[in-house]
């Protein structure tokens, strides 16, 4: 397909420009996106159209979209190796979603667990877009002929729907879409809340000490680590039944790149206070370059807007070619 980097598997990833980026977003997705840039032909999308399934302030959404672009660049997304753009800048996303909508059974869409979850959280704004969200997500992926999609466990169902609709479309109308496969990281895909280790770390959680954000000050990081929920047991070991401690140890494991045996040996005979102080130090050191890069990018007036527009221009021919093929196959000419 048009634009594919020779010899590299094309991978599509999307992230919403709502809230602030926290460790869960970083470890579960962004860090791995950065590290995969030599391996894959990566297309990264700021999915602002998805964001409006819940009510957004227009000015805030616009600002957050550009802030997220700056954050991704600060984390290490390299525009010479990857493509980064804002979803709404390419009209084919919404256009292909309509074609897919007309080829997805209501029953398939009704089974989507995220719709049920988001509906229960926002009972006053259960809109058609929220219900059809998976069709737009499928369009995002299929437009670029992506063969891989990094997903957390909570997104696997949406990717299965994408695979199903693409397979049916190819069968019923003719070859059009690449069938994408999930790429699921072994660790870091599901970082839990520091105050609620039974729940996934979330941008929307209200607790002051729930999440560590990438732009948190060193003082805030120390405070949040100190207050992180553990348990009343002894011994700092990787034990999944001890949810709070296990979550913190997994975070430490990813940032230090030490083996679990080495980490357990490092903290043998030591208490939670010692471990939490060490974790805070690692986080402060690891996140400092991101904070500094972000501040530098924000000082360069107009730079982020220009880079994101260049990214859209780079991938637009791929989207146009795929949509034109789908449009012709269903008779929309």
VOGU-3710 file (C-alpha; in Angstrom, 3 decimals, decimal comma):
1> xxxxxxxxxx> 0,000/0,000/0,000  0,999/3,624/-0,544  3,590/5,013/1,840  4,690/1,786/3,508  8,306/1,750/4,712  10,028/-1,150/2,944  10,595/-4,177/5,140  8,775/-2,774/8,169  5,454/-3,836/9,620  2,998/-0,940/9,790
11> xxxxxxxxxx> 1,566/-0,324/13,271  -1,199/2,128/14,194  -1,680/3,628/17,666  -4,127/6,241/18,933  -4,432/8,283/22,111  -7,119/10,710/23,273  -6,219/14,338/24,088  -8,187/14,427/27,338  -6,750/14,812/30,820  -3,031/14,721/31,591
21> xxxxxxxxxx> -0,648/11,926/30,638  0,202/9,667/33,594  2,454/6,675/34,223  -0,201/4,249/33,017  -0,371/5,975/29,622  3,403/6,210/29,451  4,341/2,674/30,508  1,368/1,000/28,876  1,749/2,733/25,528  3,965/5,760/24,894
31> xxxxxxxxxx> 7,279/4,370/26,170  6,799/1,278/24,042  5,848/3,364/21,021  9,121/5,264/21,352  11,147/2,070/21,722  9,480/0,458/18,680  10,347/3,202/16,202  13,287/1,327/14,694  11,256/-1,864/14,456  7,962/-0,662/12,938
41> xxxxxxxxxx> 6,534/1,782/10,427  4,594/3,605/13,166  1,570/5,863/12,661  0,549/7,699/15,841  -2,783/9,503/15,955  -4,184/12,036/18,433  -7,793/10,833/18,331  -9,644/14,051/19,103  -12,797/12,927/17,279  -13,130/10,072/19,765
51> xxxxxxxxxx> -12,855/12,560/22,609  -16,137/14,311/21,749  -18,209/11,236/22,614  -18,189/12,938/26,014  -18,873/16,665/26,276  -15,723/18,778/25,800  -15,016/22,468/26,035  -13,947/23,339/22,444  -11,061/25,622/23,392  -9,763/23,128/25,944
61> xxxxxxxxxx> -9,966/20,226/23,496  -8,045/22,207/20,879  -5,347/23,167/23,391  -5,116/19,628/24,781  -4,631/18,196/21,295  -1,547/20,352/20,761  -0,309/19,733/24,317  -0,515/15,991/23,711  1,457/16,412/20,503  4,165/18,229/22,459
71> xxxxxxxxxx> 4,146/15,532/25,144  4,558/12,708/22,626  7,472/14,515/21,005  8,975/15,201/24,455  8,759/11,487/25,258  10,773/10,656/22,154  8,468/10,267/19,154  10,762/11,078/16,223  9,061/12,525/13,146  11,882/11,250/10,941
81> xxxxxxxxxx> 11,002/7,698/11,978  7,262/7,897/12,687  4,123/9,780/11,670  2,144/11,832/14,217  -1,031/13,762/13,395  -4,439/14,888/14,660  -7,309/12,613/13,628  -9,800/15,330/12,624  -7,325/16,750/10,091  -8,037/13,754/7,835
91> xxxxxxxxxx> -11,699/13,572/6,785  -11,445/9,979/5,618  -11,601/8,728/9,226  -15,234/9,765/9,613  -16,096/8,879/6,001  -14,811/5,306/6,309  -16,476/4,931/9,710  -19,860/5,476/7,997  -19,181/2,700/5,489  -18,147/0,403/8,336
101> xxxxxxxxxx> -21,221/1,417/10,371  -23,346/0,102/7,524  -21,546/-3,253/7,696  -21,472/-3,891/11,457  -24,456/-5,753/12,967  -26,179/-4,009/15,882  -25,617/-7,123/17,967  -21,845/-6,880/17,556  -21,829/-3,246/18,631  -24,182/-3,892/21,550
111> xxxxxxxxxx> -21,708/-6,347/23,057  -18,949/-3,758/23,412  -18,174/-3,576/27,141  -16,653/-0,084/26,979  -19,978/1,362/25,818  -21,689/-0,165/28,836  -18,964/1,106/31,165  -18,916/4,665/29,778  -22,708/4,821/29,660  -22,917/3,989/33,352
121> xxxxxxxxxx> -20,373/6,715/34,138  -22,073/9,351/31,950  -25,805/8,508/32,102  -26,795/12,032/30,982  -24,774/11,824/27,752  -25,377/8,413/26,185  -25,067/9,475/22,556  -24,953/7,671/19,219  -21,259/8,517/18,831  -20,465/6,700/22,070
131> xxxxxxxxxx> -22,291/3,632/20,764  -20,552/3,816/17,365  -17,113/4,580/18,835  -15,721/1,141/17,802  -16,573/1,793/14,138  -14,490/4,969/14,135  -11,697/3,117/15,936  -11,849/0,435/13,229  -11,687/3,107/10,538  -8,626/4,665/12,196
141> xxxxxxxxxx> -6,764/1,369/11,944  -7,999/0,095/8,587  -7,408/3,377/6,729  -3,654/2,913/7,060  -3,485/-0,803/6,258  -1,926/-1,429/9,666  -0,984/-5,046/10,351  -0,396/-4,462/14,080  -2,079/-2,470/16,851  -0,630/-2,158/20,389
151> xxxxxxxxxx> -3,597/-2,653/22,718  -4,236/-3,116/26,407  -6,494/-5,896/27,586  -9,440/-3,467/27,722  -9,101/-2,683/23,994  -8,823/-6,258/22,689  -12,587/-6,484/22,137  -12,565/-3,393/19,910  -9,710/-4,803/17,851  -11,583/-8,088/17,432
161> xxxxxxxxxx> -14,518/-6,101/16,045  -12,112/-4,339/13,666  -10,762/-7,686/12,477  -14,273/-9,076/12,018  -15,613/-6,144/10,009  -12,484/-6,053/7,818  -12,705/-9,783/7,130  -16,412/-9,565/6,217  -15,849/-6,512/4,022  -13,021/-8,195/2,112
171> xxxxxxxxxx> -15,206/-11,297/1,647  -18,375/-9,482/0,602  -17,018/-6,625/-1,528  -13,451/-7,500/-2,501  -9,960/-7,185/-1,073  -9,539/-3,821/0,639  -8,221/-3,983/4,204  -5,230/-5,518/5,959  -6,397/-7,641/8,921  -4,605/-6,227/12,005
181> xxxxxxxxxx> -3,147/-8,325/14,813  -2,963/-7,210/18,470  0,411/-6,345/19,980  0,137/-6,729/23,768  3,119/-5,885/25,995  3,975/-8,456/28,664  4,364/-5,957/31,480  3,345/-2,356/31,907  0,143/-2,708/29,911  -2,066/-2,256/32,951
191> xxxxxxxxxx> -0,632/0,127/35,545  -2,952/0,424/38,513  -3,945/3,428/40,628  -1,606/4,211/43,524  -4,569/4,720/45,850  -6,777/2,019/44,310  -4,488/-0,794/43,107  -7,505/-2,886/42,113  -8,402/-0,340/39,409  -6,481/0,780/36,339
201> xxxxxxxxxx> -4,720/4,148/36,632  -7,063/6,701/35,091  -6,932/10,320/33,914  -10,412/10,914/35,299  -9,954/9,507/38,822  -10,548/12,137/41,494  -8,042/11,017/44,135  -5,181/13,466/44,688  -2,702/10,597/45,002  -4,227/8,273/42,401
211> xxxxxxxxxx> -1,780/8,845/39,539  1,707/10,163/38,866  1,626/12,505/35,878  4,622/13,003/33,598  4,763/16,706/34,429  4,501/16,224/38,208  7,129/18,046/40,278  9,702/15,982/42,194  7,916/16,959/45,409  4,596/15,647/44,113
221> xxxxxxxxxx> 6,191/12,368/43,025  7,737/11,838/46,468  4,410/12,579/48,162  2,415/10,251/45,944  4,895/7,399/46,336  4,838/7,769/50,115  1,039/7,615/50,160  0,739/4,723/47,696  -1,333/1,845/49,063  0,574/-1,304/50,035
231> xxxxxxxxxx> -0,444/-3,749/52,785  0,394/-4,821/56,331  2,564/-7,779/55,310  6,364/-7,903/55,305  8,832/-8,658/52,553  9,176/-6,795/49,264  8,446/-9,484/46,702  6,553/-9,835/43,406  3,290/-11,340/44,618  0,221/-10,623/42,464
241> xxxxxxxxxx> -2,074/-11,216/45,441  -0,536/-8,122/47,085  -1,963/-5,712/44,536  -0,543/-2,405/45,796  3,016/-3,608/46,272  2,957/-5,628/43,059  1,911/-2,550/41,083  4,733/-0,435/42,530  7,287/-3,184/41,929  6,215/-3,544/38,290
251> xxxxxxxxxx> 6,702/0,209/37,808  10,152/-0,020/39,395  10,976/-3,052/37,244  10,171/-1,268/33,990  12,101/1,902/34,796  15,197/0,171/36,196  15,152/-2,760/33,732  16,363/-5,017/36,512  15,246/-8,617/36,883  12,656/-9,441/39,502
261> xxxxxxxxxx> 15,186/-11,541/41,398  17,623/-8,616/41,502  14,925/-6,229/42,751  13,836/-8,606/45,488  17,477/-9,031/46,539  17,984/-5,248/46,560  15,146/-4,729/49,052  15,528/-7,911/51,094  15,064/-7,108/54,780  14,036/-3,515/54,034
271> xxxxxxxxxx> 10,700/-1,831/54,640  8,148/-0,122/52,432  9,491/3,326/53,289  12,910/2,464/51,883  11,410/0,973/48,725  9,039/3,893/48,130  11,887/6,394/48,481  13,916/4,434/45,925  10,946/4,305/43,564  10,398/8,059/43,843
281> xxxxxxxxxx> 14,071/8,717/43,063  13,937/6,497/39,979  10,778/8,203/38,744  12,137/11,716/39,279  15,335/10,915/37,369  13,503/9,100/34,575  10,826/11,746/34,015  13,101/14,802/34,257  14,178/14,720/30,557  10,522/14,527/29,492
291> xxxxxxxxxx> 9,573/17,564/31,584  12,540/19,518/30,239  11,826/18,564/26,607  8,162/19,466/26,987  8,986/22,908/28,409  11,412/23,559/25,546  8,862/22,547/22,874  6,175/24,736/24,406  8,479/27,753/24,116  8,830/27,262/20,344
301> xxxxxxxxxx> 5,779/29,149/19,090  3,900/27,443/16,261  6,301/24,484/16,107  3,869/21,830/17,379  1,087/22,953/15,044  3,454/22,825/12,074  4,848/19,388/12,944  1,363/17,889/13,364  0,229/19,351/10,043  3,279/17,862/8,340
311> xxxxxxxxxx> 2,402/14,527/9,914  -1,140/14,710/8,520  0,170/15,604/5,065  2,496/12,598/5,205  -0,201/9,983/5,890  -3,144/11,568/4,023  -2,338/9,807/0,707  -2,569/6,410/2,444  -5,958/7,278/3,958  -7,271/8,639/0,655
321> xxxxxxxxxx> -6,191/5,536/-1,283  -7,850/3,149/1,181  -11,076/5,157/1,388  -11,299/5,485/-2,391  -10,939/1,702/-2,731  -13,645/1,048/-0,086  -15,918/3,679/-1,641  -15,639/2,119/-5,091  -16,191/-1,400/-3,788  -19,517/-0,487/-2,144
331> xxx> -20,652/1,513/-5,175  -20,274/5,056/-3,822  -19,116/6,625/-7,091
//
